[in-house]
Amino acid sequence: MLEEVIVLTFKKLTLSMMIAILSAGLLVGCGSDEESPEEPATEDSTEQPAETEEEEQE
């Protein structure tokens, strides 16, 4: 009887820890904004040479 209680307790503890680790991993992964600062920088850099080419043609 005591062994069954211990086994069930460890199963619940293991399942709870797995869910907590997966949840934390998902939250950390969704919160990262590594691409956001790069996108405006690439758009600005592509627009600037286009403007300078137009000025050179005049």
PyMOL CGO cylinders between C-alpha atoms (Angstrom):
from pymol import cmd
from pymol.cgo import CYLINDER

trace = [
    CYLINDER, 0.00, 0.00, 0.00, 2.72, 2.45, 0.95, 0.3, 1, 1, 1, 1, 1, 1,
    CYLINDER, 2.72, 2.45, 0.95, 4.72, 1.58, -2.19, 0.3, 1, 1, 1, 1, 1, 1,
    CYLINDER, 4.72, 1.58, -2.19, 1.72, 2.41, -4.40, 0.3, 1, 1, 1, 1, 1, 1,
    CYLINDER, 1.72, 2.41, -4.40, 1.36, 5.81, -2.75, 0.3, 1, 1, 1, 1, 1, 1,
    CYLINDER, 1.36, 5.81, -2.75, 5.05, 6.55, -3.22, 0.3, 1, 1, 1, 1, 1, 1,
    CYLINDER, 5.05, 6.55, -3.22, 4.96, 5.50, -6.89, 0.3, 1, 1, 1, 1, 1, 1,
    CYLINDER, 4.96, 5.50, -6.89, 1.90, 7.66, -7.59, 0.3, 1, 1, 1, 1, 1, 1,
    CYLINDER, 1.90, 7.66, -7.59, 3.52, 10.60, -5.79, 0.3, 1, 1, 1, 1, 1, 1,
    CYLINDER, 3.52, 10.60, -5.79, 6.68, 10.30, -7.90, 0.3, 1, 1, 1, 1, 1, 1,
    CYLINDER, 6.68, 10.30, -7.90, 4.63, 10.00, -11.10, 0.3, 1, 1, 1, 1, 1, 1,
    CYLINDER, 4.63, 10.00, -11.10, 2.68, 13.15, -10.24, 0.3, 1, 1, 1, 1, 1, 1,
    CYLINDER, 2.68, 13.15, -10.24, 5.86, 14.98, -9.29, 0.3, 1, 1, 1, 1, 1, 1,
    CYLINDER, 5.86, 14.98, -9.29, 7.59, 13.93, -12.51, 0.3, 1, 1, 1, 1, 1, 1,
    CYLINDER, 7.59, 13.93, -12.51, 4.62, 14.96, -14.65, 0.3, 1, 1, 1, 1, 1, 1,
    CYLINDER, 4.62, 14.96, -14.65, 4.38, 18.32, -12.86, 0.3, 1, 1, 1, 1, 1, 1,
    CYLINDER, 4.38, 18.32, -12.86, 8.07, 19.02, -13.38, 0.3, 1, 1, 1, 1, 1, 1,
    CYLINDER, 8.07, 19.02, -13.38, 7.90, 18.10, -17.07, 0.3, 1, 1, 1, 1, 1, 1,
    CYLINDER, 7.90, 18.10, -17.07, 4.94, 20.41, -17.60, 0.3, 1, 1, 1, 1, 1, 1,
    CYLINDER, 4.94, 20.41, -17.60, 6.67, 23.25, -15.74, 0.3, 1, 1, 1, 1, 1, 1,
    CYLINDER, 6.67, 23.25, -15.74, 9.87, 22.89, -17.79, 0.3, 1, 1, 1, 1, 1, 1,
    CYLINDER, 9.87, 22.89, -17.79, 7.99, 22.75, -21.11, 0.3, 1, 1, 1, 1, 1, 1,
    CYLINDER, 7.99, 22.75, -21.11, 5.84, 25.75, -20.17, 0.3, 1, 1, 1, 1, 1, 1,
    CYLINDER, 5.84, 25.75, -20.17, 8.87, 27.80, -19.19, 0.3, 1, 1, 1, 1, 1, 1,
    CYLINDER, 8.87, 27.80, -19.19, 10.59, 26.85, -22.44, 0.3, 1, 1, 1, 1, 1, 1,
    CYLINDER, 10.59, 26.85, -22.44, 7.61, 27.94, -24.50, 0.3, 1, 1, 1, 1, 1, 1,
    CYLINDER, 7.61, 27.94, -24.50, 7.35, 31.25, -22.66, 0.3, 1, 1, 1, 1, 1, 1,
    CYLINDER, 7.35, 31.25, -22.66, 11.03, 31.99, -23.12, 0.3, 1, 1, 1, 1, 1, 1,
    CYLINDER, 11.03, 31.99, -23.12, 10.88, 31.04, -26.80, 0.3, 1, 1, 1, 1, 1, 1,
    CYLINDER, 10.88, 31.04, -26.80, 7.86, 33.21, -27.52, 0.3, 1, 1, 1, 1, 1, 1,
    CYLINDER, 7.86, 33.21, -27.52, 9.30, 36.18, -25.68, 0.3, 1, 1, 1, 1, 1, 1,
    CYLINDER, 9.30, 36.18, -25.68, 12.50, 36.50, -27.68, 0.3, 1, 1, 1, 1, 1, 1,
    CYLINDER, 12.50, 36.50, -27.68, 12.61, 39.43, -30.14, 0.3, 1, 1, 1, 1, 1, 1,
    CYLINDER, 12.61, 39.43, -30.14, 15.90, 38.82, -31.90, 0.3, 1, 1, 1, 1, 1, 1,
    CYLINDER, 15.90, 38.82, -31.90, 14.56, 39.60, -35.38, 0.3, 1, 1, 1, 1, 1, 1,
    CYLINDER, 14.56, 39.60, -35.38, 12.67, 42.81, -34.59, 0.3, 1, 1, 1, 1, 1, 1,
    CYLINDER, 12.67, 42.81, -34.59, 15.66, 45.17, -34.23, 0.3, 1, 1, 1, 1, 1, 1,
    CYLINDER, 15.66, 45.17, -34.23, 17.31, 43.75, -37.35, 0.3, 1, 1, 1, 1, 1, 1,
    CYLINDER, 17.31, 43.75, -37.35, 14.32, 44.29, -39.66, 0.3, 1, 1, 1, 1, 1, 1,
    CYLINDER, 14.32, 44.29, -39.66, 14.12, 48.10, -39.46, 0.3, 1, 1, 1, 1, 1, 1,
    CYLINDER, 14.12, 48.10, -39.46, 17.89, 48.35, -39.81, 0.3, 1, 1, 1, 1, 1, 1,
    CYLINDER, 17.89, 48.35, -39.81, 17.84, 46.34, -43.05, 0.3, 1, 1, 1, 1, 1, 1,
    CYLINDER, 17.84, 46.34, -43.05, 14.91, 48.34, -44.42, 0.3, 1, 1, 1, 1, 1, 1,
    CYLINDER, 14.91, 48.34, -44.42, 16.65, 51.65, -43.66, 0.3, 1, 1, 1, 1, 1, 1,
    CYLINDER, 16.65, 51.65, -43.66, 19.91, 50.51, -45.20, 0.3, 1, 1, 1, 1, 1, 1,
    CYLINDER, 19.91, 50.51, -45.20, 18.17, 49.47, -48.44, 0.3, 1, 1, 1, 1, 1, 1,
    CYLINDER, 18.17, 49.47, -48.44, 16.30, 52.75, -48.70, 0.3, 1, 1, 1, 1, 1, 1,
    CYLINDER, 16.30, 52.75, -48.70, 19.33, 54.97, -48.22, 0.3, 1, 1, 1, 1, 1, 1,
    CYLINDER, 19.33, 54.97, -48.22, 21.34, 53.76, -51.24, 0.3, 1, 1, 1, 1, 1, 1,
    CYLINDER, 21.34, 53.76, -51.24, 18.25, 54.08, -53.44, 0.3, 1, 1, 1, 1, 1, 1,
    CYLINDER, 18.25, 54.08, -53.44, 17.93, 57.75, -52.45, 0.3, 1, 1, 1, 1, 1, 1,
    CYLINDER, 17.93, 57.75, -52.45, 21.60, 58.43, -53.09, 0.3, 1, 1, 1, 1, 1, 1,
    CYLINDER, 21.60, 58.43, -53.09, 21.40, 56.86, -56.55, 0.3, 1, 1, 1, 1, 1, 1,
    CYLINDER, 21.40, 56.86, -56.55, 18.50, 59.11, -57.43, 0.3, 1, 1, 1, 1, 1, 1,
    CYLINDER, 18.50, 59.11, -57.43, 20.45, 62.15, -56.25, 0.3, 1, 1, 1, 1, 1, 1,
    CYLINDER, 20.45, 62.15, -56.25, 23.49, 61.13, -58.32, 0.3, 1, 1, 1, 1, 1, 1,
    CYLINDER, 23.49, 61.13, -58.32, 21.40, 60.84, -61.47, 0.3, 1, 1, 1, 1, 1, 1,
    CYLINDER, 21.40, 60.84, -61.47, 20.17, 64.45, -61.11, 0.3, 1, 1, 1, 1, 1, 1,
]
cmd.load_cgo(trace, "trace")
